Amino acid sequence: MEQLPDLNLRHLHALTVVVAHGGISAAAPQVNLSQPALTQAIAKLERQLQSPLFDRQPGGMAPTEAAQLLVPRIERALAYIAHGVRLARRSQRLPALAGLERRVALGQLRALTAVDQAGNYSLAAARSGVSQPAVYRAVHDLSELIEVPLTLRRGKTVQSTPAATRMLRLVRLALAELSAGVDELASLRSERGGRIALGVMPLARAILLPQVLARFSRAYPNARINVVEGPYAEVLNDLREGNLDLLVGAMRDRLPVRDVVQEGLFDDDPVIVARAGHPLAGKRFAFERLLDYPWVIAATGAPVRARWERMFRDHGHEPPPPRIECGSVLVTRGLLLEDDWLTLMSRDQFLIERRAGLMAELASAGEGLRRRIGLTTRADWHPTRQQSAFVEMFRAVCAERGGAGDDDPWPFRHAAR
């Protein structure tokens, strides 16, 4: 996301009031500022954001496109902060205070998130580019303001209190909203700009996703895309906290949380994979022969592990103990090339090795083990224009491929029973 300037949350609130009331004179009493002070506050915001927010006319002030894009995000950010402060105060049995979120400084919120992530003030200061006393003072002042202890010392580390933990996810979402707003203003200054943070689970398609990325980059040459790969639990947490905009990968039958939604895009059939010279490669064989060779498969809890176990049980066998548990596609492919190992994979995940004659599909795992691949987003996500364009392009590419996801299909070789 665009670097978030040190914006004044009270001034941002004032901007929303000026837009709602159509001018400085009507808005000034609502925000307890004089007209000159409010005029200066708006002018400072315009300098910080490098964008005009109003067209000044004799009949009043008309919000520019930049203001129309920014105001809804400010309102959502302030609502997140207010909710977070309420949760923190509620944990100490303190009553809610209206407007308290507008007295919070943006630097205080960023300091708290930095300390939570770093685990101490020194590292948080180094990562933030400010002095350690400044970080400590910001967190201390925030704690004093909302009347809630936010950090605890544990030896050489600093940990967030339970109250701070309740507050932090909402703070990160607020910062993500403001960053998205600043990002949209930057894209107005640079046509087809913007930024997308994309989480990719290990079982996401290795061929389809690069096609989408390449096409999007051609259409939006100034856009920046950050692709983060990781286990489901990690990328899901980053999504929920606003660090990622969307996830691509195998959908879950049951979502572990209620604040995200899934959209299915295509089906994927896992297949049994081995090296090209494997004793079972290119042959029809009884299913029981799969018990004669070592398996590498993801750990319990991963969707592919559940499907692997179901494959054996569907054929009347208990799944064998896997010799190696591994969720890394890269490591698994390397292991298969070394010996007679077996695994389950998407066809796209070893397409290059197959074309090079290094790996082979032994058999389909069965239609009943088909997985739905899709996008996961926050339920309250409000994408930028570029993010919306990326999602639409992803849908279009999937539709063009007819859900098959492989422009070089090859016949299934089912194991004989």
Summary of the structure (lengths in Angstrom):
residues: 417
radius of gyration: 26.4
end to end distance: 54.2
largest distance: 84.9
contacts: 1324
relative contact order: 0.11
helix: 49%
strand: 17%
